[in-house]
Structure formats: structure tokens, C-alpha cells
């Protein structure tokens, strides 16, 4: 069985007699999508709803990932940028587009290449 835990993003393959029991335990805490329930069965990731959702807001997801990797909350990043926290939230959710100048400022703070946000 191949399962995908959306947040945190984890792909796991579970095999054996207690696979369903383990999956039920994981589902109590996380949202789980089953990609395949047959051993040897595979589905191209590009065909999954998870992939389509991630691609629809690629920049926002990359920003959120870089921010988390830097160990910052939205509020902390906003403070460093001298903007409101909800502006960072809007960027991450794809509700607001990043300008080139804001991309440069964010990239500098998060220590990433600006082209990751372009």
C-alpha cells in the first residue's frame, strides 16, 4: 500500500499483516490519501490530486517550505520584512502574487536563490 500524508508531506509504503491497523492509527492524526492499495501497483504522481493541488500554488508552497526550513513563523518573516503577517499568508496561499522586489527581499532573508520564487 502506498499512502501520502499531506501535512507534514510524507510518502510511506506499508506492507505486512498489520498495514491497515497502522494506517488507521496514522489517519487519526493526519490527512491521508491512498495512492495505491495493490503491491506493485503504481500511479504517476502527476495524476494525483495532491500533485495538481501543489502545482496550482507552486510559488506559495515553495515559500512556505523555505520559511519552515529557515525555522520562521509567518509572523517572524513578516516582522523581518516589515509587512503584516496576513500578507505572508496570502503569498503562501496564492491569494497574492509576489513582486520581483518582494521576492528578492524574501530570498535574502530565507537565504535562497530568488529564482526559486520567480
Buried (B, 14 or more C-beta within 10 A) or exposed (E): BBBBBBEEEEEEEBEEEEBEEBBEEBEEEEEBEEBEEEEEEEEEEEEBEBBEEBEEBEBBBBBBBBBEEBEBEBEBBBBBBEBEBEBBBBBBEBEBEBEEEBBBBBBEBBEBEBEBBE
